[in-house]
C-alpha cells in the first residue's frame, strides 16, 4: 500500500512529490491522524491547515467517482502557495500564515485528458489553524505609578497592558499576569499584588500596613509648594544656622530641595520596582511564551488619615467648644465640613483648618457613640478625598444610681434552709460590664423580726435571696418585708422585697375524670384545633404555687403533635393540635396526662393516680391525593438528543400506598411519550428548537382505585440549541442598473441561536475583478459592482456564508446587469416577436372595431328619438336636454 501511495504522490521531474507523502505521514502521526483520514471523495469540504508547517505539505487527497478523470484543477485564493497534483492531492508549496478572519476559498474540479470538466467545481475552504508562535508584547517597556501610603488593600492603582498576535479565540493568546520580583523586597514579603486576568496592580494587606512614604515637606493653607521663601521658613522652623554656613549649603536645606525635586518627578527615583510577566496559554504550560515589563512605583505621603476612635468622658468639665482632633487633606487648599450620619443631636463642628471640636458636654446614657463624616472639597464643592468616618466614643461616668423593680416572692411554711426564694430585680443605667454598673447587695432589715430577725440572707454579688432559718408560721406572719441596700460604690439605693408565706403543699391535684374517653379527629384537621378540655383541682391555698396546676403529656405522643394550654383564670387545660397530623405516621394517640404543682410537695407526699388521666385520640383517615416530590421541574435537553432517550422520571407516591399511574398533557408536537407505570418521559420523535424553544408539560399522577384522586407537576423542557442550520440567502437573484451601479443588499438568515447564529461571514469564493463584498451588519452585506461592463450581463456569483461557529456552504447568487428605465427597472428594447400580427390581421381587427362603434351610435339615436315622441318637452327643457 505504501509503495502504491509513493507512486501516486511522486511528481515526475520534481523533488516536491518525493517529500510530500513522508511529510504527510510525519504530521499525521504527530497529530494522531491516520492517512486514511486525509483522503475522501471529491466534494464540498472545509479543512484545517496548521500555519508555518514545513513544505511541501499534503493536505488532502480528493478522489472523483466519475470515470475518465485524468487530472484535477484548483482556482481561487491560492496566493501561489496552494497546488493540487494530478492524482488529487491538495498540498502546500509555501507555508500559510494565520490572521483573523483569514481563510482560503478554493474551487476544485476533476478534468479529462483534454481539459473538460467532468466533476465539480466544488467549494473547498482551508482554515488556517493558529500555532503558538507569538510571545506577548507589553504596550510599554516601563510603567510608572503612584500610590499613597495607608491606601486600602485590594484597590487597583495602575494597570499594565499586553497583547498577543496569536488567535484570540485560542489559549495561544490567553494571557495571565504575575509579579516575578519586587525590588526591594524586605523580609521576602510582597507589598503589591496583580490581578492575573486584568493586570490591575494593587496593594496587599502587608503593603497597606507597612508601606510608608519618604519624609517630605508638608504645607499648610496659603503656603506655595516649592517657594524659596516657604522653604527658608521651613528651614528656620526646624534648624538653626551654624558657623555661618550659606543657606544653600546647609544639609537640611538641600534635603528639602531634594524632596521638592522628587515631588516634581517622583518616578525618576521610585520607591519600588516590580517585574511583571505576561504569559500565554493562561500560564503554567511548558511551551508557553512570555515577556516582562517593569513597573516603577512611588509611595507618596498621605495626610488624609483617620485619627482613630476618639474617646470623651461623659459630662466632662472643660471650656467648650473643646478641641478633639485635626484632619488634613493632601491638598492644602481643601475646605472641610462635617456630615451627620444619624438623625440625632450633633454637637460637633470643624473649621477650615480641619480642626474638629465638640460644642457641649456629652451624656453616654443618651448616646454612647457618634459617627462623624469629614468631607474635604475644593471651592466648587468637588470632593478632594474619599469621605472619612471618625467614631467618637463617649466614656461612661458613674452618674446613675441603682434602680429596683417590684419584688414579690413566696416561701412555704416548711421551706428548707438554703432554698432559693428569688433574685432582687435591680439594675444600673451606667455602662454594662463596667464597675460603674456592678452592684453590691446588703440586707438591712426584716419586718417583722419573727420568729427570728434573720430568716433570710442575700448574696452580696448577684442579689439572690435564700432561706436562712426555718419555722415559718403563716398564721403568725403572713408576709415579710425586706429592706435591701443596693450600691454601685458611688450611689446607694434602698429597695423593698415582699416575701409571702404560703401554706405547705400538702394536697395534690385531682382530675375531674380519670378517663376522658375516645375522641375522633380528621387527620387533615388544622393546627390549633381543640380536641377536648380537661381539668384538675387542688385544695391548697388559692393563688399560690401550691394550688396552681400544670398539665404534662407524659405518654402516647412521641412526635409532640399534641399540646396543652392552661387557662389561668379557670385552671382548665385545652388539649389542641400543635403540629400537622399524619394518619400514616400515627393514627391513635393513647395519651397519659399528669397534673403537677410548680411548688414541691411536702416530704412524704407523692403524686398518685388521681393526678393522672387518660384520653384516646383517634385519627380518621382521609384519602389524600398522590404527591410529587417537586411541584415544578426544569429540564435542559439538547435539541439533537437521540430519539428514545429518557429525559426525566416523574417520581410520586400515594400516602395510602395505592397504585398510581401517570399521564401527560401539553405535548402539542407529539414529540414525547410517557410510560404510565414508571413515569419515564422519553422522546419518540426528533426535537427542533427552531420550532419551539420550550416545551411546557403537565404530568398528572392519579390513583387507579377509590376516588382516583390526582396531582399535577409542571415540567418545563428547555431545548438547547445545536448548530444544525447554516445561513441561507433570503434572495438568490437581483439586478444592478449601470446608470448608478447601486450595490445590492444580500441578507442571510439562520434559525440557530447564539452562538451558532449571527454574525455571519460573507465571502466570494473566487476572487472577482468585477465584484466585492462589504459588511453591512451581522446578517447583511453589500454586493458592489466595481466596474461597468461593456454590455448587459447575466452572471452567477458563488458566495460563501458561514455562521458565528464557522458552519456554512457556498450559495449561488444570480446578478443581471442592465440599462434601466426611469422607474429603476431593466429596459428591454422592442424587437421581432413571434406574436406580432400581419397587415391583413390588423385591417380585420380595425374593421371590426369601427363596425361596433357605428352599431352603438345607431342604437343611441333610436332611443333618443323614441323618448322624444312619448313626452314632448317645452322649448327650454328641450334645449336643456340637448
C-alpha positions in Angstrom: 0.0 0.0 0.0 2.8 2.5 0.9 4.6 1.8 -2.4 1.4 2.5 -4.3 1.0 5.8 -2.4 4.6 6.8 -3.1 4.0 6.1 -6.7 0.8 8.1 -6.8 2.2 11.1 -5.0 5.6 11.3 -6.7 5.6 14.0 -9.3 7.7 13.3 -12.4 10.7 15.6 -12.9 10.5 17.2 -9.5 11.6 16.5 -5.9 8.4 18.1 -4.5 6.3 15.0 -4.7 9.0 12.8 -3.2 8.8 14.8 0.0 5.1 15.1 0.1 4.0 11.8 1.5 6.7 11.4 4.1 5.8 14.9 5.5 2.2 13.9 5.5 2.9 10.8 7.4 5.0 12.7 10.0 2.5 15.4 10.6 -0.4 12.9 10.7 1.4 10.8 13.2 2.2 13.8 15.3 -1.5 14.8 15.4 -2.8 11.3 15.8 -4.4 11.4 12.4 -4.4 8.3 10.1 -3.6 8.7 6.5 -7.0 7.4 5.5 -8.5 10.5 7.2 -6.7 12.7 4.7 -8.4 11.0 1.7 -12.0 11.2 0.5 -14.4 11.7 -2.4 -14.4 14.9 -4.3 -17.0 17.3 -2.8 -17.6 20.4 -0.7 -15.1 20.4 2.2 -13.7 22.5 5.0 -10.1 21.6 6.0 -7.9 22.8 8.8 -4.3 23.5 8.0 -1.7 24.5 10.7 0.2 27.7 10.0 4.0 27.7 9.4 4.1 24.0 8.5 7.1 22.5 6.6 6.6 22.3 2.9 5.7 20.6 0.7 2.8 19.7 3.0 0.0 17.3 1.8 -3.4 18.5 2.9 -6.0 16.1 1.5 -6.4 13.7 -1.5 -9.7 14.1 -3.4 -10.9 11.1 -5.4 -13.6 11.7 -8.0 -16.1 8.9 -8.6 -16.6 10.0 -12.3 -14.9 7.9 -14.9 -12.3 9.4 -17.2 -10.7 11.8 -14.7 -7.0 12.3 -15.5 -6.2 15.5 -13.5 -7.5 18.0 -11.0 -7.6 21.8 -11.1 -8.0 24.4 -8.4 -8.7 28.1 -8.6 -9.5 30.8 -6.1 -7.4 32.2 -3.2 -4.3 30.1 -3.7 -1.9 33.1 -3.4 0.6 30.9 -5.2 1.0 28.7 -2.2 -1.6 26.0 -2.8 -1.5 23.4 -5.6 -3.1 20.1 -6.5 -1.4 17.1 -8.1 -2.8 15.2 -11.0 -3.9 12.4 -8.7 -5.9 14.8 -6.4 -3.5 15.6 -3.6 -4.1 19.2 -2.4 -0.8 20.4 -0.9 1.2 23.5 0.1 4.1 24.8 -1.7 4.7 27.6 0.8 3.6 27.7 4.4 0.4 29.6 5.3 0.1 32.3 8.0 -2.8 32.7 10.4 -4.6 36.0 10.6 -8.0 36.9 11.9 -10.9 36.1 9.6 -8.4 34.7 7.1 -9.5 31.6 5.2 -8.6 30.4 1.7 -11.6 29.7 -0.5 -10.9 27.4 -3.4 -12.8 25.7 -6.2 -11.6 22.2 -7.2 -12.8 20.2 -10.2 -11.8 17.0 -11.9 -10.9 17.1 -15.6 -10.5 14.8 -18.5 -7.3 14.4 -20.5 -8.4 17.1 -23.0 -9.2 19.6 -20.1 -13.0 19.1 -20.0 -14.6 19.4 -16.5 -16.1 16.1 -15.6 -16.8 16.7 -11.9 -17.3 19.9 -9.9 -16.4 22.6 -9.3 -16.7 22.1 -5.5 -16.0 24.6 -2.7 -13.0 23.8 -0.5 -12.2 26.1 2.4 -8.8 26.0 4.0 -8.9 27.3 7.6 -5.5 28.2 8.8 -5.1 27.0 12.4 -3.0 29.2 14.7 0.1 27.9 16.4 1.6 29.5 19.4 4.5 31.3 17.7 3.9 34.9 19.1 5.1 36.0 22.5 3.0 38.5 24.4 4.0 42.2 23.9 3.5 44.9 26.5 2.2 48.2 25.4 5.1 50.0 27.2 8.6 48.9 28.2 8.2 50.6 31.6 5.1 51.7 33.5 5.0 54.3 36.3 2.5 54.6 39.1 1.9 56.4 42.4 0.1 55.2 45.4 -0.5 56.9 48.7 0.6 55.3 52.0 -2.3 53.9 54.1 -4.3 53.1 51.0 -6.7 50.2 51.4 -5.7 46.8 50.3 -7.1 45.3 47.1 -7.8 48.6 45.3 -6.1 48.9 41.9 -4.0 52.0 41.3 -2.3 51.1 38.0 -2.9 48.6 35.1 -0.5 47.2 32.6 -1.5 46.1 29.1 -0.1 43.3 26.9 -1.3 41.7 23.6 -0.6 38.5 21.8 -0.8 38.3 18.0 -2.0 34.7 18.0 -5.6 33.7 17.6 -7.6 35.4 20.4 -10.1 32.6 20.3 -7.5 30.1 21.5 -5.3 29.7 24.5 -2.4 30.9 22.4 -3.5 34.5 23.0 -5.0 34.0 26.5 -2.6 35.8 28.9 -2.0 35.5 32.6 -0.1 38.1 34.6 2.1 37.7 37.6 4.7 39.7 39.6 8.1 38.0 39.2 10.0 40.2 41.5 9.7 43.2 43.8 12.7 45.5 44.4 13.3 46.0 47.3 11.7 43.0 49.0 12.2 43.3 52.7 11.6 40.1 54.5 10.6 38.4 51.2 7.1 39.9 51.7 5.3 41.2 48.6 3.6 44.6 49.3 1.9 44.5 45.8 -0.3 42.1 44.0 -1.7 41.8 40.5 -5.0 40.5 39.1 -3.9 37.6 36.9 -6.6 38.3 34.3 -7.0 42.1 34.2 -3.3 43.0 35.1 -4.5 45.6 37.7 -1.9 46.2 40.4 -3.0 46.8 44.0 -1.6 46.9 47.5 -1.6 43.7 49.6 -2.7 43.6 53.2 1.0 43.7 54.2 1.5 46.7 51.9 -1.4 48.6 53.5 0.2 48.0 56.9 3.9 48.7 56.2 4.3 50.9 53.1 5.5 54.3 54.1 6.4 57.4 52.1 9.8 59.0 52.4 10.0 62.1 54.6 8.9 65.1 52.7 7.8 68.7 53.3 4.2 69.3 54.2 2.4 72.6 53.5 -0.4 74.4 55.2 -3.1 76.6 53.8 -1.6 79.6 51.9 1.9 78.2 51.6 3.1 77.8 48.0 4.7 74.5 47.3 8.4 74.9 46.3 8.6 78.6 47.0 12.1 79.7 48.2 10.5 81.9 50.9 8.5 78.9 52.2 11.5 76.6 52.1 13.5 79.2 54.0 10.7 79.4 56.6 10.7 75.6 56.9 14.4 75.7 57.5 14.1 78.4 60.1 11.4 76.4 61.8 13.5 73.2 62.1 17.1 74.3 62.2 19.5 76.9 63.4 22.3 78.0 61.0 25.7 77.1 62.4 29.1 78.6 61.6 27.5 81.0 59.1 27.1 78.2 56.6 25.4 79.6 53.5 21.8 78.6 53.3 22.2 76.6 50.0 25.0 74.5 51.6 23.1 73.6 54.7 22.3 69.9 54.8 18.7 70.4 55.9 18.0 72.9 53.2 19.5 70.6 50.5 17.4 67.8 51.8 14.2 69.9 51.4 15.3 70.8 47.9 15.8 67.1 47.1 12.3 66.3 48.4 10.8 69.1 46.3 12.6 67.9 43.2 11.3 64.4 43.9 7.8 65.7 44.2 8.1 67.2 40.7 9.1 63.8 39.2 8.8 61.0 41.7 9.3 58.3 39.1 12.9 59.2 38.4 13.6 57.8 41.9 11.0 55.1 42.6 10.5 53.5 45.9 9.7 50.1 44.4 10.2 48.4 41.1 8.0 45.4 40.0 8.9 43.0 37.3 5.6 41.9 35.8 5.3 38.9 33.5 2.7 38.2 30.8 2.5 34.5 29.8 0.2 33.0 27.1 -1.5 29.6 27.3 -3.0 31.0 30.5 0.4 30.5 32.1 2.0 27.4 33.5 2.3 25.4 30.3 5.8 24.2 29.5 5.7 25.6 25.9 4.1 28.9 26.9 5.7 32.1 25.7 6.2 35.1 27.9 7.6 38.6 28.2 8.2 41.1 31.1 7.9 44.8 31.8 9.0 47.0 34.6 6.6 49.0 36.8 8.1 51.9 38.8 6.1 52.7 41.9 6.5 55.8 44.1 4.9 55.8 47.6 3.6 59.3 48.3 2.7 60.8 51.6 -0.9 60.5 52.7 -2.0 63.1 55.2 -5.7 62.1 54.9 -5.5 59.5 57.7 -8.1 58.7 60.3 -7.2 59.7 63.9 -8.9 56.5 65.1 -11.7 56.3 67.6 -11.8 59.5 69.8 -12.8 58.9 73.4 -14.5 61.6 75.5 -15.7 61.2 79.1 -19.3 62.0 79.6 -20.2 65.2 81.5 -16.5 66.2 81.1 -15.9 69.7 82.6 -13.9 71.8 80.2 -14.1 75.0 78.1 -16.4 74.4 75.1 -16.0 74.2 72.1 -13.3 71.7 73.1 -10.7 70.5 70.6 -10.8 66.8 69.6 -8.6 66.1 66.5 -7.3 67.6 63.2 -8.0 66.2 59.7 -5.6 67.2 56.9 -6.2 66.7 53.2 -3.4 66.1 50.8 -4.4 69.3 49.1 -3.6 72.3 51.3 -6.4 74.4 49.7 -9.1 71.9 50.8 -12.2 73.1 52.6 -13.7 70.9 55.3 -17.2 70.1 56.5 -18.9 67.6 58.7 -21.8 65.4 57.7 -24.1 63.9 60.3 -24.6 60.1 59.7 -27.6 59.7 62.1 -30.5 62.0 62.9 -29.6 62.9 66.4 -28.3 65.7 68.5 -24.9 66.6 66.8 -22.6 68.7 69.0 -19.6 68.8 66.6 -18.0 71.4 64.3 -15.0 71.6 62.0 -13.1 74.7 60.9 -11.3 75.5 57.7 -8.0 74.2 59.1 -9.6 70.7 59.7 -9.8 71.1 63.5 -12.8 69.2 65.0 -14.4 70.5 68.2 -17.2 69.3 70.4 -19.5 72.1 71.5 -21.1 70.7 74.7 -20.7 68.0 77.3 -22.0 64.6 76.3 -24.2 62.1 78.1 -23.5 58.4 77.4 -26.9 57.3 78.5 -28.4 59.4 75.7 -25.9 58.2 73.1 -22.7 56.3 73.6 -21.2 56.5 70.1 -21.2 59.3 67.4 -20.1 58.8 63.8 -18.6 61.9 62.1 -18.1 62.0 58.3 -15.5 64.5 57.3 -15.6 65.9 53.7 -12.7 67.6 52.1 -13.6 69.5 48.9 -12.4 72.4 46.8 -14.1 75.8 46.5 -16.5 74.4 43.8 -17.7 71.6 46.1 -15.7 68.8 44.3 -14.5 66.2 46.7 -10.7 66.0 47.0 -10.6 63.0 49.2 -12.7 60.0 50.0 -15.1 60.9 52.9 -13.6 59.8 56.2 -15.6 58.3 59.0 -14.5 59.1 62.6 -16.0 57.5 65.6 -16.4 59.4 68.9 -16.9 57.1 71.9 -18.5 58.5 75.0 -16.8 57.0 78.0 -19.1 56.2 80.9 -19.1 58.0 84.2 -20.7 56.7 87.3 -23.6 59.1 87.3 -26.6 56.8 87.6 -27.8 55.2 90.9 -29.1 51.7 91.0 -32.9 51.2 90.3 -35.0 48.4 91.8 -38.2 46.9 90.4 -41.1 45.5 92.3 -40.1 42.3 94.0 -42.7 39.8 95.4 -41.7 36.2 96.3 -43.3 33.2 98.0 -42.0 30.8 100.7 -43.7 27.7 102.1 -44.2 27.2 105.8 -41.9 24.2 105.7 -39.3 25.7 103.3 -35.9 24.1 104.0 -32.9 26.2 104.9 -30.8 27.1 101.9 -33.7 27.0 99.4 -33.7 30.0 97.0 -36.5 32.4 97.3 -35.8 34.8 94.3 -33.4 37.3 92.9 -33.9 41.0 93.7 -34.6 42.8 90.3 -32.2 45.7 90.3 -30.2 47.4 87.5 -27.9 50.3 86.8 -28.1 52.5 83.7 -24.3 53.0 83.6 -22.3 51.1 81.0 -22.9 47.4 81.3 -19.9 45.2 82.2 -18.0 48.0 84.0 -17.5 48.8 87.7 -20.0 51.7 87.3 -22.8 49.2 86.8 -21.6 46.5 89.2 -24.0 46.3 92.1 -23.4 45.2 95.7 -26.4 43.9 97.8 -26.7 44.2 101.7 -29.8 43.1 103.7 -30.6 45.9 106.1 -33.7 44.8 107.9 -36.5 42.3 108.0 -40.0 43.1 109.2 -41.4 41.6 111.3 -38.3 40.1 113.0 -40.3 36.9 113.9 -39.6 34.2 114.8 -36.1 35.3 114.2 -34.6 38.5 112.9 -32.6 36.8 110.3 -35.0 34.5 108.4 -33.3 35.4 105.1 -29.9 36.1 103.6 -28.9 37.8 100.3 -26.0 37.1 98.0 -23.8 40.2 98.0 -22.8 39.9 94.3 -26.0 38.8 92.5 -28.9 39.7 94.9 -30.2 36.1 95.3 -32.4 35.8 98.4 -32.3 32.4 100.3 -33.9 30.9 103.4 -31.6 31.2 106.4 -33.9 29.9 109.2 -37.0 27.6 109.3 -40.2 27.6 111.2 -42.3 29.9 109.1 -45.8 30.3 110.6 -48.3 31.6 108.1 -50.9 32.4 110.8 -48.3 34.4 112.8 -46.5 36.2 109.9 -48.3 36.0 106.5 -45.6 38.0 104.8 -42.2 39.6 105.4 -40.8 42.9 104.1 -37.0 43.1 103.5 -35.1 46.3 103.1 -32.0 45.8 101.0 -29.2 48.3 100.2 -28.0 48.2 96.6 -24.9 50.3 95.8 -22.5 50.8 92.8 -19.9 52.1 95.3 -20.8 55.7 94.5 -24.6 55.7 94.6 -26.8 53.7 97.0 -30.5 52.8 96.7 -32.7 51.1 99.3 -35.1 48.5 97.8 -38.0 46.6 99.3 -38.8 42.9 98.7 -42.1 41.3 99.8 -42.0 37.6 100.7 -45.3 35.9 101.2 -45.6 32.8 103.4 -47.9 30.3 101.8 -49.5 27.1 103.0 -47.4 24.0 102.6 -48.1 22.0 99.5 -49.8 19.1 101.2 -52.5 18.5 98.6 -52.1 17.0 95.2 -54.1 18.0 92.1 -57.1 15.7 91.3 -58.6 15.3 87.8 -62.3 15.6 87.5 -62.2 12.4 85.3 -59.7 9.6 85.3 -60.5 8.8 81.7 -61.8 11.3 79.2 -62.7 8.6 76.7 -62.1 8.4 73.0 -62.2 11.4 70.6 -62.0 11.3 66.8 -60.5 13.9 64.6 -59.8 14.0 60.8 -56.1 13.7 60.0 -56.3 16.9 58.0 -57.6 19.0 60.9 -55.9 22.3 61.1 -53.1 23.1 63.6 -54.7 24.8 66.7 -57.9 22.7 66.6 -59.2 22.0 70.1 -59.5 18.3 70.8 -61.0 18.4 74.3 -60.9 20.3 77.6 -59.6 18.8 80.9 -59.4 20.0 84.4 -57.8 19.1 87.8 -58.3 21.0 91.1 -56.0 21.5 94.1 -57.2 22.2 97.6 -54.1 24.2 98.7 -54.2 27.9 99.1 -55.7 29.6 96.0 -53.5 31.8 94.1 -50.3 30.2 95.3 -47.8 27.9 93.7 -49.1 25.1 95.8 -52.5 25.2 94.2 -51.5 26.1 90.7 -51.9 23.2 88.3 -49.7 22.4 85.3 -50.5 19.7 82.7 -47.9 17.4 81.1 -48.4 14.8 78.4 -46.2 12.0 79.6 -47.0 9.2 77.2 -48.7 8.5 73.9 -47.4 11.4 71.8 -43.8 10.5 70.8 -43.8 13.1 68.0 -45.1 16.0 70.1 -48.0 16.6 67.8 -50.4 17.5 70.7 -50.0 20.2 73.4 -52.0 21.6 76.4 -52.7 25.2 77.1 -53.8 26.3 80.6 -56.5 28.9 81.3 -55.1 30.8 84.3 -58.5 32.0 85.3 -60.3 28.7 85.3 -57.5 26.2 85.6 -58.8 24.2 82.6 -56.4 22.7 80.1 -57.2 22.9 76.4 -55.8 19.9 74.5 -55.1 21.0 70.9 -53.2 20.1 67.7 -49.7 21.6 67.9 -48.3 20.2 64.6 -49.9 18.7 61.5 -51.3 15.2 62.0 -50.4 12.3 59.7 -52.5 9.1 59.7 -49.7 7.1 58.1 -47.3 8.3 60.9 -49.6 7.7 63.9 -53.3 7.1 63.8 -54.1 6.5 67.5 -52.8 8.6 70.5 -53.2 6.9 73.9 -52.4 10.0 75.9 -51.4 10.0 79.6 -51.7 13.4 81.1 -50.3 14.3 84.6 -51.2 17.3 86.7 -48.4 18.8 88.8 -47.8 21.8 91.0 -44.8 24.2 90.5 -44.2 24.1 94.2 -42.7 20.9 95.7 -44.9 18.6 97.8 -44.2 18.2 101.5 -41.9 15.4 102.5 -43.6 12.0 102.3 -46.4 13.1 99.9 -46.3 11.7 96.4 -48.5 12.3 93.3 -50.8 9.3 92.8 -53.3 8.0 90.1 -55.7 10.8 91.0 -53.3 13.3 89.4 -53.2 11.3 86.2 -55.9 10.9 83.5 -56.1 9.2 80.1 -57.6 10.1 76.8 -57.6 8.4 73.4 -57.4 10.4 70.2 -58.2 8.5 67.0 -57.4 9.9 63.6 -60.0 9.5 60.8 -58.1 8.5 57.7 -58.7 10.9 54.8 -58.0 9.7 51.2 -55.2 12.0 50.3 -54.1 12.6 46.7 -50.8 11.3 45.4 -47.8 13.6 45.9 -44.9 14.6 43.6 -41.5 15.1 45.1 -41.4 18.6 43.5 -44.2 20.8 42.1 -42.2 22.2 39.2 -39.2 20.7 37.3 -37.0 22.4 34.7 -35.1 20.1 32.4 -32.4 21.2 29.8 -32.2 18.9 26.7 -30.1 19.3 23.5 -32.4 19.5 20.5 -30.4 16.7 18.7 -31.0 14.2 21.5 -31.3 10.6 20.2 -34.9 9.5 19.7 -35.9 7.2 22.6 -33.7 8.8 25.2 -35.1 9.1 28.7 -35.4 12.8 29.5 -36.7 12.5 33.1 -38.5 10.2 35.5 -41.6 11.6 37.3 -41.4 10.5 40.9 -44.6 10.4 43.1 -46.2 8.4 45.8 -49.6 7.9 47.4 -49.8 8.5 51.1 -52.1 5.5 51.5 -49.9 3.3 49.3 -52.4 2.9 46.5 -51.2 2.1 43.0 -50.7 5.2 40.9 -50.2 5.8 37.2 -49.0 8.8 35.1 -50.4 10.7 32.1 -49.2 13.8 30.3 -50.7 17.0 28.8 -49.2 19.7 26.7 -47.2 17.8 24.1 -48.6 19.8 21.2 -46.0 18.5 18.7 -46.4 14.8 19.7 -42.6 14.5 20.3 -42.7 12.8 23.6 -44.2 9.7 25.3 -44.7 9.0 29.0 -44.7 5.5 30.5 -47.9 5.3 32.5 -46.4 2.9 35.1 -42.8 4.1 35.6 -43.2 7.8 34.9 -40.3 7.7 32.4 -40.5 10.5 29.8 -38.8 9.7 26.5 -38.6 11.3 23.1 -40.4 9.5 20.3 -39.6 12.0 17.5 -36.8 14.4 16.7 -36.9 17.7 18.7 -36.4 21.1 16.9 -35.5 24.2 18.9 -36.2 26.3 15.9 -39.9 25.2 16.1 -40.3 25.8 19.8 -37.7 26.7 22.4 -39.5 25.4 25.5 -42.0 22.6 25.9 -44.3 23.1 28.8 -45.9 19.9 30.1 -48.3 18.9 32.9 -47.6 15.4 34.2 -50.5 14.1 36.1 -50.4 11.2 38.6 -53.6 9.5 39.6 -54.9 6.7 41.8 -56.1 3.6 40.0 -58.7 2.8 42.6 -61.1 4.5 45.0 -61.7 8.2 44.3 -58.9 8.2 41.8 -57.5 11.4 43.1 -54.9 13.3 41.0 -51.9 15.5 41.5 -50.0 17.7 38.9 -46.4 18.6 38.3 -45.3 21.3 35.8 -42.4 20.3 33.6 -40.5 22.8 31.5 -38.2 21.3 28.9 -35.7 23.8 27.6 -34.4 22.8 24.2 -30.7 23.7 23.9 -29.6 24.8 20.5 -27.1 22.9 18.4 -25.6 24.1 15.1 -27.9 22.2 12.8 -28.7 25.0 10.4 -26.5 27.1 8.1 -27.1 30.7 6.9 -29.3 30.9 3.8 -29.7 33.8 1.5 -33.2 35.3 1.6 -33.0 36.2 -2.1 -30.9 34.4 -4.7 -31.1 37.0 -7.6 -31.1 40.7 -8.3 -30.3 43.3 -10.9 -27.9 46.3 -11.0 -28.5 49.4 -13.1 -25.4 50.5 -14.9 -26.5 54.1 -14.6 -25.9 54.4 -10.9 -24.4 50.9 -10.0 -26.1 51.0 -6.6 -24.9 48.0 -4.5 -27.2 45.0 -3.9 -28.0 44.1 -0.3 -27.6 40.4 0.4 -29.2 39.2 3.6 -29.0 35.7 5.2 -31.0 34.0 7.9 -30.0 31.2 10.3 -32.6 29.5 12.5 -30.0 28.7 15.1 -29.5 30.9 18.2 -26.3 32.3 19.7 -23.5 31.2 19.5 -24.5 29.3 16.3 -26.3 32.2 14.6 -25.2 35.7 13.6 -22.9 37.5 13.0 -22.3 35.8 9.6 -19.1 35.9 7.5 -19.7 36.5 3.7 -17.0 35.9 1.1 -16.8 35.4 -2.7 -15.2 32.0 -3.3 -13.2 33.1 -6.3 -11.6 36.5 -6.4 -13.6 38.6 -8.8 -12.3 41.6 -10.7 -15.8 42.9 -11.1 -17.4 42.4 -7.7 -16.6 42.9 -4.0 -18.4 42.5 -0.7 -18.5 45.0 2.1 -20.1 44.1 5.5 -23.3 46.0 6.4 -24.3 44.3 9.7 -24.2 40.9 11.3 -26.6 39.4 8.7 -26.2 41.5 5.6 -23.5 42.7 3.2 -23.4 45.0 0.1 -22.5 43.3 -3.2 -20.7 46.1 -5.1 -20.1 46.2 -8.9 -16.6 47.6 -9.2 -16.6 48.5 -12.9 -19.2 48.9 -15.6 -19.5 46.0 -18.2 -19.5 46.9 -21.9 -23.0 45.4 -22.3 -25.8 43.8 -20.4 -24.6 40.8 -18.5 -26.1 37.9 -16.6 -23.7 36.3 -14.1 -23.7 33.9 -11.2 -21.5 34.7 -8.1 -20.6 31.9 -5.7 -21.0 33.4 -2.2 -19.8 31.5 0.9 -21.7 32.3 4.1 -20.7 31.0 7.5 -22.3 31.4 10.9 -20.6 32.5 14.1 -19.4 29.0 14.7 -17.9 28.7 11.2 -20.5 26.5 9.7 -21.7 27.4 6.2 -21.8 26.5 2.5 -21.3 28.3 -0.8 -24.5 29.6 -2.4 -25.2 30.9 -5.9 -26.5 34.5 -6.4 -27.6 35.5 -9.9 -27.0 39.1 -11.0 -28.5 40.8 -14.1 -26.6 43.9 -15.0 -28.6 46.1 -17.4 -29.7 49.6 -18.6 -32.7 50.8 -16.5 -35.8 52.8 -17.1 -36.5 55.9 -15.1 -38.5 53.8 -12.7 -35.4 51.7 -12.0 -36.3 48.5 -13.9 -34.3 46.8 -16.6 -35.2 48.2 -20.1 -35.8 45.7 -22.9 -35.6 47.1 -26.5 -38.5 46.2 -28.8 -37.7 43.6 -31.4 -39.4 41.0 -33.6 -41.7 38.8 -31.6 -43.5 35.6 -32.5 -46.8 37.1 -31.5 -46.6 40.2 -33.9 -49.6 40.5 -36.3 -49.5 40.8 -40.1 -51.1 43.5 -42.2 -54.3 41.6 -43.1 -54.9 40.6 -39.5 -54.5 44.2 -38.4 -57.0 45.5 -41.0 -59.6 42.9 -40.0 -59.4 43.9 -36.3 -59.7 47.6 -37.1 -62.8 47.0 -39.4 -64.5 45.0 -36.6 -63.9 47.9 -34.1 -65.4 50.6 -36.5 -68.4 48.4 -37.2 -69.1 48.0 -33.5 -68.9 51.8 -33.0 -71.4 52.5 -35.9 -73.9 50.0 -34.4 -73.6 51.6 -31.0 -74.4 55.1 -32.3 -77.5 53.9 -34.3 -78.9 52.4 -31.1 -78.3 55.6 -29.1 -80.1 57.8 -31.7 -83.0 55.4 -31.9 -83.6 55.5 -28.1 -83.4 59.3 -28.1 -86.0 59.7 -30.8 -88.4 57.3 -29.2 -88.2 59.1 -25.9 -88.9 62.5 -27.6 -92.1 61.2 -29.2 -93.5 59.8 -25.9 -93.2 63.0 -23.8 -92.6 66.3 -25.7 -90.7 68.9 -23.7 -91.1 72.6 -23.6 -88.5 74.5 -25.6 -86.4 75.5 -22.6 -86.4 71.9 -21.4 -85.5 70.6 -24.9 -82.6 73.0 -25.1 -81.6 71.9 -21.7 -81.7 68.2 -22.7 -79.8 69.0 -25.9 
